[in-house]
Amino acid sequence: MKSEYLKYLTNRYVVAIIVFVAWISFFDDNSLLYQHGLNKQIKDLKNKKAFYSEAIKKQKQMLKDLDDDKKLEKYAREKLLMKQPGEDVYIIDNEKNKE
């Protein structure tokens, strides 16, 4: 049984195939490990692209909405805490928003 495996492992074609597979898998410039890392990078970049595309859509929609004077005033009052002359602004901070 042991000699049977030894017989196959000493065959020069089997040795050449094993060396070739090991070289391609680990030592080559385009090894399988390197390709795996590149595929992971591609996946991360696609996720970032989707996130930023969605953010751009939201920003474009906000710009469209801010063309209306009433919506622009509402945005300035809520987000930028602006006020008209003679007006007092009170900020109410909920504990729910802190968490």
Secondary structure, 3 states (H helix, E strand, C coil): CHHHHHHHHCCHHHHHHHHHHHHHHHHCCCCHHHHHHHHHHHHHHHHHHHHHHHHHHHHHHHHHHCCCHHHHHHHHHHHCCCCCCCCCCCCCCCHHHHC
